[in-house]
Amino acid sequence: MGDRVPVGSLVLLPLTAGVLAGGGLVTDGHVATSVAALVTALVLAAAGCVAADRHTRLVLLALVCGGAIGAARAWVACAPLPRDHIAWQVGPTPIAIEGTVVASAHVGTALRLRLHVERYRSASGRGPTRGAVGLTIAHPTRDWLPGTQLRAVGRLHRPRDFGNPGEYDTRRTLARQGIYATMFLWDERGLTTLDTLPRDLASRLRMRLAAPLARVRSALGASIDASADEPARGFLRAVLIGEGRALTDDARRALARTGLSHVACVAGFHLAVVTAAAVLGVRWLLLRSEHVTLSWNVAKIAALAGVPMVAVYAALAGGSISASRSHLMYVALLTAVLADRRTDGIRSLAAAALVLALAVPDVVADISFELSFASVAALILTATAPRTRPASTRWQRVAAIAIASLRVSCAAGAATAPLTAWHFQQVSFIGPLANLLTLPLLGPATLLPGLAALPLLPVAPLVAGLLLRAAALAATTGLALAAALAAVPGAALETPMPTLLEVAAGYAVLALPIAWRRLGPRRRAVAVAVLAALTAADAAYWTWERCLDPRLRVTFLSVGQGDAAVVELPHGGGTVVIDGGGMPGGFDTGERLIAPFLRSRKIMRLDALALSHPQLDHYGGLAYLAEHFAPREFWSNGRTADVPGFARLTHALDAAGTRRVVLRRGMCARERGGARIDAVHPVVPDDEDLNDGSLVLHVAYGAASVLFTGDVERPGELEMLAATPEVGSAVLKVAHHGSATSTAPPFLDAVAPRLAVISDGADNRFGFPAPVVLQRLREAGVDVWRTDEDGAVRVVSDGVRLVVSAPCGTRPSRVLGLTRAAASARFEFPTSLW
């Protein structure tokens, strides 16, 4: 392509880049979104400049114009919410809201609804309102289908994240759906079905459209359930009607590990099947008439007929990003066909990105958008690459198809590898082979009979059932093969979480071979030198952070109503995780909160896991860490729990070959890098309260010290004082989440902390931290930080002073000077583990 490049292509790429960048950079000042938008803009602008050569000014002008358009669109989207928006009714008192269900999805045993609210009533008043509320029902007994009018009574909350580095941004995801308030109900007692119609025309139209679509999806889902067993049932729901959450956890992990996640979401292939059926069917009908054939352009009419079919199926499948992208690309290609203009995949892809960016300003930060567009761009570029001479024999053609499939799979895998490493900290190596072996089963063999069954369900249910069973058989076989491939050692690599700079460098490395021929010798040398310098600087930075940093770093993670802390010892002395949080309902704090933080710090192996006592809110997340971070040691007080969750932890420790250490009071657990960790917990009989038997650890480094108290209560605190009177510490992890039964005045006086950290959940049902405990801490002049308000709390010390901050919060950091009189002296006990 050294040849002439159409001006439209030169303008469209940088214009799209500018809109993405402008929208992402302005939206809420979110750092990750901003940098992601900037990276996207630079990559697309660089592609435009490389293609431009002589048209650089035009490219830059389009980039600037796109940035201005995107920024203006984002400013409009980020304007303050109107005063009648339901989000202004967030508060501690119950409120009754009435509205229309516009979306529903099962998440585990819970049901999540998106409710467009029209009226409210509360103690402070009543009246019309607008906006969406995310309503979660923990234990539903029925499906609340879109189009249903209902009244819900409960408390409104503002969407919030836990506030840990590396965690998934739930708040921003909800904001993209227009949700700025949420409500949680344990059951359906707070819900009432209404027979009234919405007042405004838009809501009535939304209800008229959503209700029949929801009934169709529900009927299709019921037919799928009757025709298939798990895991095929969840897979068919995912690929036929867009219910991605129906996929079982085991199937989802197997597909992710084998690089096959794309087959479980409605995307281009699914819409291509629907489009082909519509276009070929209409074309066949039109060709039956000689008059129509001679008078009209049958190809254009048939192509036009595909638009409503694609739109209906995209809506039926939930309107996901990948489905919307495919729909928009088809519309772009159709427009070119109707206008008798040449087009290509890249321009159609850029046009689809432009439309989505204008509709949702920070769509560039959406995982589905990133993965979908990156993989499709790679497929298009690979498909347009120069071909070798055509095969002449049947076996050569088969080999050519296999090689082409491997090449396409490798291209898509390489294009998405930096993103999967960033979002999921995993890169699949077996993906090309897995795609070659399983895609025929999970693709055509499942989709063709499955999609053919959907329109037949109302008219020929028996035939539709047979087709769905055939699709289920193919899906079952394909998923079993994927699970077998996922179990192959080395099938996937768990990676540290790359920084955005590392993601950009990864794409630069991928783009360099593509642009190599277009770059002159000088530009090639500059590009290689810049990449080498960035790589060296990045390696030097992380070598310092992981191996040479002379500071003690303690991060109290926000894990809801539970405890979890990560201790990074100075000079690369190792990493210890103390407690792992835990919640009922299947939310794995280890996988969702602690592991992303560890990987963001480039920590891939733990020196020790420490469990204060065997209760769910302390051990719940440790099993995942034992399975994926191969801890060398497991420290505990020796107590266990006869429950499945603790059995999983025990099995994971055995599988990892972890050495189990029962710490007795007075033992030194670890002494590395100038820091020391000692066990100072009270000694209580095994049949007494679990809380008072908590393992208590004291971490000391120079004049800095941190006391981890587990859930010790007043009797245990007093027993500990009697045995170890010198428990003074600069930092106190407040016991039992701030319960009134802990932090007794004598104990607080003996510890004399400068700083206290309370680990508890927002709006927890226990009322923690207790007001009396907060009052004691204030009267003692202690600086209090809370994970429910500040998110993760980070304490860093060089042994002389201490810096406390909330890396994901808004509270300003504080610097505290330390003296050895303020902190405890190091414990000197005769026994040691080393």
N, C-alpha and C positions, 0 to 999 in steps of 0.2 A: 504494500500500500504506500509506496513512496510517492505516490501520485497525488492527484488533487483530492483534497478532503472537502466534502460539502460544508458550506458555511453553517448550515443548520446544525450539523454535528459539533462544530467548533463552539457554537453558542450554547447549545443545550446542556452539555456536560458542565461547564463552569457556572451556568445559570443555576442549575440544580444544586451544584456544590455550594454556591452562595446562599441559596435559600435554606439549605440544611444547616449551614454554619451560622447564618444570621439568626435562625429560629432557635438553634441549640444554645448559642452563646447568650442570648437574651433571657431565655426562659428561666426565671427564678434564680439566676446566678448560680446554678448548680454546677459544681466544678467538674464532675465526671461527664455530665452532658456537654459542658462547654468544651472540654478537651476532646471528647469524642467527635463533636461537631467540627472542631478545628482540624482534627486528623482527617476526617472524611473530606473536608473542603480541600485540604492540601493534596490528598491523593487524587481527587477528581480534577482539581485544577492542574496538577502536574500532568495528568493524563491528557487534559485539554491542551496544555502548552506543548507537550511532546508532539501531539497530533497537529498543532497549529503551525509551528515553525515560523512562517511569514505572517501569521495572523495573531501574534501575541497580544497586540493592543486590543483586538476584538475580544479575545479570551478574557483578558483582565477586566475589560469594561463589563462583560457579561457577569463575571464573578462579583464585581462591586455592586452591580444592579441587583443581582440575586441576593447578595447579603443585605442590601437595603430592604428588599421586599420581605425576606425572611424575618428580619428584625422588626419591621413594622407589624407583620402578622403576629409575631410573638408578643409584642407590646400590647396589642389588642387582647390576645388570649390571656395575658397576665394581669390585666386590669383588675382592680379590686372587685370582689364579688358584690352584686347589687344588694341593697339593704333588705330586700325581701327574700334573699336566698336562705335556704334551710340551714346552711352552715352557721349562720349567726345565732341559731337556737341551740348550739352545743352548750351543755352545762350539766351540773350534777343532779338536777331534778328530772323526774320522768316527764316525757312528752308523748303525745299521741300524734301520729302523722298518718295522712291518707294519700294514696297515690296508686300508680299503675306499675306492675311488675313488667320490666322490659327485657330482663335477662335473668336466667337462673342456671346454676351449675352445682353439681355435687362435688364436694371436696372431702374425701374420706366418708365419714358418717354424717358430716354436716352439709347444709344446703346454703349456698350464697345467692342472694338476690340483688339485682340492681333495681331500685325503686325510684321512679320519677314522682316526686312529691308535689301535691297541689294545695293541701291544707294542713294546718297544725293546730294543736290546742295544748297549752301548758299552763302552769300556775301563773305565769307572767302575762298571758294573753292568748289570743287566737286570731286566725286570719288566713288569707291565701298566702302561698309561698311557692317557690320553685327550686329546681335543682334535684340532684340525684343523691340517694342514700344507699350505701352498701350495707345490706341487712344479712347477718349470719344467724342461722338457726342451728343450734348444736345438735338437737335430736328431733329432726322432722319426722312426721308420720305420713306425710303426703307430699306430692309435688305441687309447688306453686308455680304454675306455668306463666310465661309472659302473656300479657293482656289481662291478667287478673287484677281487679280493683280490691285493695285491702287497706285495713287500718292496723297499724303496729304501735304498741305502747312499750316504751323503754327509755333508756338514756342514750343521748347522742354523744358521740366522741369524735374528736378530730383524728383522722388517720395519722398514724405514727409508726416509725420504724423502731427497732430496739436501740439503734444508735451505736452500732459497732462498725469499725472499719472492715470493709470487704463484704458486708452483708447485702442481700438483695434489696433494692429500693422499692419497697411496697408502696410507700406514700406517693411516689411519682407515678407508679403504674396506675394507681387509682385515680390520680389527677388526670391522666390521659383519658380516662373513661368518664371524666366529669364528676367524680365522687370526691367531695370534700367533707363528708360527715358519714359516720358509720354507726350501726346499732347492733348489739349482740343480744340474742335471746337464747336461753337454755332449751326452751321448748316452744310450742305453738300457742300457749295459753295467752300470750300477749297479742295474738293475731286474730283479726276478724275479716271475713270476706264481705265486700260491699257489692250492692246491686246497682249503684248509681254509675252514671257515665261521667267521664272527665268533663270539666267545664270548658276548657279552651279547645279550640279546633285542632291544634297541633297534637295535643295529648289524645284526642279522640282518634285522629288519623293513625297515631302511633299504636293505639290499642287495636284498631281495626286491622292493621298489618301484622302486629305481633301475635295476636291470638290465633289466627288460623295457621300461621307458620309454626307456632309452638305446638299446636295440636298435631300437625303433620310430623314434626320431629319426635313428639312423644309416641305416636303410633309406630313410626319407623323404629324407634328405640325398643319398643315392646316386641316388635317382630324380630329384631336382632337378638334380644334376650332369649326369645323362645327357640331360636334356631342355632345358637352357639353357646358354648361354655367358655369360661375363662381359660387362658388369656385371650382367646380369639374374640370373645364377646367385647371386651374393652377395646381391642384393636379395630374391630369393625365399627364400633361407635365412633372411634376417633377419625377414621378415614372416610366414613360414609356420611356422617352427620356432624362432624367437627367437634365432638366431645372428647377433646384430648385428655381431660382429667380422668376419663373412664379407664384409661390404660393402667394395668396393674403396676405396682412399684417394681416388681421383678422384671417385667417386660420392658418397662421404661429404662431401667438400669442396663439391661442387656442391649437394647437398641443404642443407648448412648455409648456404651463401651465399644460397640462394633461400628460406630459411625453411621448408624441407620436411623437416627432420630427423625430425619426428614421424611421417612416413609409413613410416619404416624401423624402427619399434619396435612390438611387439605391444601394442595398447592397446584402447580402447573400441570402435572400429569393428570390429576383428577379432573381438572377443568378442561384439559385437552380431550379427554374421553367424552365428556358431556358435549363439548363443542363439536367434536367430530360427528357424534351421533345426530345432533341437531342439524348441522350443515349438510351431511350426507343424506339425511332423511328428507329435508326440504328440497334438496337438489334432485333427489330421485322423483319426488312428487311433481316438481315443476317440469322435469324432462318428459313426463307422461303426456304433456300438452304440446303439440307442435306449434300452436299459435304463440304460447308463452316462450317457447324456446327460440322462435324466430324474432319475437318482438322485444324481448327483454334480455338483460344480462343476467343469466341464471346464476352464475358464480357469485356476483355481487349480492343478489337477493338472498341466496343461501347463506353467504357469510354474514349478512345483516341479521338473519334469523338466529344466529348463534348468540347474539348479544343478550336478549332476554333470558335465554336458557342459562347462560353463564351467570347472569346476575341472580337468578332465582336460586341456582345451586350454591353460589357463594353466600347468599343470605341464609339458605338452609344449613350450610356448614358453619354458621356462626360469624361470618364476616371477619375472619382472622386476617392478620397482616399478609400472610403468604397468599391467601385466597384473593384478597383485594389487589395485591401486586399482580397476580396472574390475570385477574379480570381487567385491570387497567392496561396491561400489556396487550391483551387481546383487542381491546378497544382502540389502542394506538395503531396496531397492525391493521385492523379493519378500516380505520380512517384512511390509512395510506392506500389500501386496496381500492376503496371507493373513490379516492381522488386520483387513482392511476399514478401514484407516486411510489418510488422505491423507498424502502425502509430497511432497517436492520434491527437485530435484537437489542443492541446497546442503546440505540435511540429510544426504543420502546421502553426499555428498562429505566432509562433516565426520565422519560416522561411520566412513568408510573411513580417514581420516587418524587418527582416534582409535585404531582397532585397530592400524594400523601403528606409531603412536608408542608404544603399550604394548608391542608386540613388539620394536621396535628403538628404544631411547631417543633416540639422536641421528640418527634418520632425517631430521630437519629439515635436516641438512647434506648430505643426499644429492642430487646434481644431478637425478637422475631424479625424485625426489619433488617437488622444487621446481618443475621445469618441468611435470611432469604435472599437479600440482594447480593451479598457477597458470593454465595454459591451459584446463583443464576448468572451473575457476571462472568464467573469462571467458566461455567458451562458454555456460554455464548462465545467467549474468546477461544475456548478449546475447539468448539464446533466449527469456527471460521478459520482455524489454523490450516496451513497448506497440507493437502493430502498426498499420500504416496499413490503410485499407479494402482488402478483398480484390480481386484483379485479376479483370477480367471476360473479357478476350480471351486467346487462347493466347500471343500475343507479350507481353502484359502479365505473364502468369504466368512466362514464360521470363525476362523482365527482373527480375521480383520474386525469382526463385530466384537469379539472378546477383548481384543487389544483396545478398540475404541472405547468400550465400556470401562476398562481399567484406566485409560487415560482420562476420561471424563470424571471418574470417581476420584482419581488422584488430584485432579485440578480442583474439584469442589472441596475435597478434604484439605488441601493446602490453603485454599482461599479462606476457609472458615477456621483453620487451626489456631491462629492468634486469638480469634474471638471465643472459641470454645475453651481455650486456656484461660482467658480473662474471666469469662462468666462461670465456667464449670470446673476449671482447673483440671482438665482432662483432655488428652489428645489421643485419638484412636489410630493405631498403626495397621490394624487388620481391616480397616474400612474398605479399601479397594477390593480385597478378596471377598469380604462379606457382601458388598453390593453386587458383585458378579454372581455369587452363589444364591443369595436370598432375594434379590430384587425381582426376579421373575415370579417368585411365589408371593411376596408381599406387595408386588406391584400389579401387573396385569392379571395374574391368576386370582387375586383377591378382588381387585377393583372391577374388572369387567363383569363378572356375575353379580357382584354386590350392587353396582350402579344399575345394572339391568333389572335387578329385582325391585328397586325403589318405585318406579312408575307402575309396576305390575301388582303391587300389594293390594290396591283397592279393587282391581278387576280380575286378577288371577292369583289369589293368595297361595294356592297350592304350588303353582309354578314358581312364584316368588320365594316361597319357603325352601324349595329345592335349590334354587340359585343361591340363597343365603347360606345354606348348608355347604354347598360347594365352595363358596367364598370362605366359610369358617374352616373347612378342611385345609385349604391352601394357607390361610393365616396361621393355623395351628402348626402346620409343618414348617412354615417360614420362621415363626417365632422360636420353635424348638431348635432349628438350625442356628438361629442368631444366638440363643442361649448357649449352645455348645461352642460356638466361636468365641463368645465372650469369656468362656472359662479357660480359653487357651492362655497359658502364661505369656505375658508381654503383649497381649492383644491391645491394651491401652496403657498409656502412661499418665499417672497423676502428676501434675505439674504445680510448681508455685504459681501464685496469681501474678501475672505480669503487670507492670505499671503501664499506663497509657503510652508513655514514651517507648517502652519495649514493644507494645502492640504496633505502634507506628513504625518502629525499626523493622519488625517482622514483615510488615507489608512492603516496606522499602526493599527488603531483601528479595521478596517475591516479585516485585515490579522491576527490579534491576535487569534480570535476564530478558524481560519482555521489551524494555526500552533500550537495551544495549546497542542494537543496530542503529537506532536513531541518535544516539549520543556520540559526539565526536570524542577523540582521544582525551582531550583535556577534561571534558565533562565526565567521562568515565572515571578518570583518575580522581576528580573531586568527589564524585559520588562514593567511590570505594573508600577514600580517605575519611569522609564524613561518617560513614557507617562504622568504620573501624574505630574512629575516635569515640563515637557514641557507645559502642560496645565496650571499649576499654574503660570509659568513665563509669558506665553502669556496673561493670564487674568490680571495679575498685570501690564504688559506693557500698555495694552489698557485702563485699569482703570485710569492709570496715564494720558495717552494721552487725554482721553475724559472728565475726571472729575477733575483732580488735577493739570494739567499743568498750571503753573502761567504765561505763555506767551500768548500774542496776536499773532494770526496767520492769515494772509491775503494772499489768493492765487488768483492771476489774471489769469483766465483760458484763454487758446487760443481757441477761438470759431470762427475763421475766421474774416470776416468783421463785428464785433459786440463786445459787452461788456458782460462780466460775471465775477463775483468775489465772492469768498466764504470767509466770515469773521467768524473765530472761536474765541469767546471771552475767556479770561483767566478763570481759575478755573471752567471750565464747565459751563460758563455763557450763553451758547447757540450758535447757528449757524444761520447766516443770509446770504442769497444769494442775491446779488445786481445785477440785470439784468441777462438775460438768453440767450443772443445771439439770433441768428435766421438767417436762410437762405431761399431763395426761392428754389423751386424744391423738397420740401418734406424731406430734411435732418433735423432731429430733434436734435438740439444741446443739448436739455435737456436730451433726452434718450441716445444719442451716446457719449456725452462728459462730461456733468456736473454730471449726475447720477453716472457713473462709478467712478468719482473722489470722490464723497460723500461716496459711498459705500466702496471705498478703505480706507477711513478714519473712517469707522464704523459709519457713520452718517446715521441714518434711519428715523429721523424726523427733520424737520426744525422749528426753532422758528419764522422765518419770511422770506418772499419773499419781495424784494423791487424792484420796477420798476421805473426807472428814467423818462421815457416818453413812450407813446404807439406807438413805431415804431418797425417793425419786427425784426430788428437787436438787439433789447433789450428785447422784450417780447417773441420772438419765442420759446425759450426753457422752459419758465416758466410753461406752461400748463402741460407738463409731470411731472415736479417737484410737482405741486399742486396735480396731480392725484396719485402720488406714495410716497410722503414724508409728507403728511398731515401737511402743515404749519399752525402754530397757528395764524399768522397774515400776512396780505398783506399790505405793505406800498406803497403809490403812491402819486402823486400830484393831484389826482382826475380826471385826463383826461382819456378818453377812445377812442377806435377806433371801427368804425362800419365795421368790417371785420371778416370773419369766424375764423381766427386764434385767434383773441382777444376774440371772443365769446366762443371758446373752453376754454380759460383761465378762463373766467368768470364762465362758467358752472363747471369747475373743482374746483374752489374756493368754489362755493356754495355746491358742493357735499362733499367737505372735511370739511365743517363747519368752514372755515377760517374767522376770524374776519378781516374786511377791515378797514384800518385806513388811512385817508387822512392827510398827514403831512403838517402842516403849518410851515412857517419859524419861527424858534425859539423854536420849540417843541423838547423835548428830546424823542427820539424813544425808547431807551433802555439804562439801566444802570445796568450792572451786572459784577461781577468778577473784579471790579475796573476799568472797561472800560465803556465808554459812547459814544452813537451814537446820534448826533444832526442833525436836518434838518436846512440847511443854504442857501437854494436855493433862486434865485431871485423871486420876485413877479411880474408877467406879466399878462396882460389880457388874458382870455381864447381864444380869437380870434387871438392872435398873434402866432408867430412861435413856433412849438412844442419844438424845440431844446432849445430855451431860457427859456422855462418853465420847463426844466428838474429838477427833484428832485436831490438836491445836499446834500450828507451826509458827515458828519465829524465824524470820529472815533478817539477817543483819549484814550491813556493809558499811564499814567506817562508822560514822555517826548516825547513819540512816538505819532504820529498822521498821519492819512491818509485822504485825501480829494477826494471823489468820485464826479466827476463833470458832469457825463452824457454826453450830447451833447451841453452843454451851449456854446454860441458863445459870441463874444466881447460885444454886448449890455448887455447881461445877466451878464457877468463877471463884467462889470463896475457898474451895478445896485446892484449886490451882494456886491461889495466893498463899495459902498456908505452906505449900510445898516449895513454891518458887516465888518468893516475895519480889524479886527484881524482874518484873515483867514489863518494865517501861518500854514504850515503843513510840516512835515518831508518828507512825501510821497505824490506825486500828481499823480492821475490818469488823464492823459492828456485828455482834453475835445475833443469830436467829432473826435476821432481816429487820432488826430494830424492834423486836418484841419487847413488851413491858416486863417480861420475865427475865430479861437479860440486861447486861450493862448496868449492874448494880453500882451504886455510888462508891463503895470501897474499891471495887475492881477498877472503875474509871479513874479514881484518884491514884491508884497504884500504877496504871499504865501511863497516865498523863500524856495522851497523844496530842500532837499538833494538828493532826488531820484525821478525820473519820470518814469511812466509805460505807454506805448502806446499800446492800444489794437486794432490791425488791422489785416487784412488778407494778406497773402503773395501774392505779385504781383496783388494787388487789382486795379480795373479799375479807381479808383479815384486818384491814385497817393499819397495816404496817407502812412506815414506822410509827410506833406509838408516840403520841404527843409528849408523854412524860419523858421518853428517851431523848427526843429532840430537845426538850427543855434542859435536861441534864447536860447534854453536850454543849448547848449554847451557854449555860451558866459556867461551864468549865473552860470557855473560850476556845472550843474546838471548831475548826473549819470543817463543815459537813458537806459531803458530796454524795449524791444519790443516783443510782443507775436508772431509776424510773423517771427522773427529771433531766439528768445530764447525759444519759447514755453511758457508754464505756468511759471509765475513769482511768487515766494513765498517770502513773507516778514514776518519775525518773530521778535518779540520784547519783552523784559522783562520790558519795560518801561524806560530803561536806555540806551540800545544800540539796534541797529537794524541790522539784518542779512538778506541779499537779495540773492536769489539763483534761478537757473533754474533747477528744479528737473529732467527734462528730456532732458536738453540741455547740451552743453559742456562748457558754460561760467563759469568760477570759481566764487564762492560765494564771497560776500564782507561784511565786518563788518563796520558799521558806528556808531561812538559814538554820543550820543545825549545830548543836554542840553535844559533846558526849554526855553532858549532864542531862540534856533533854532526851536523849535516846539511851537505850539500855546498853550496858556493857555486854560483850559477847558471852554467851553461856559457855561455861567450861565444865563439861561432864566427862567422866572417865571412859564411858563406852562410846564407840563409834562404829559405823557401818563400813568404814573404809580402812 
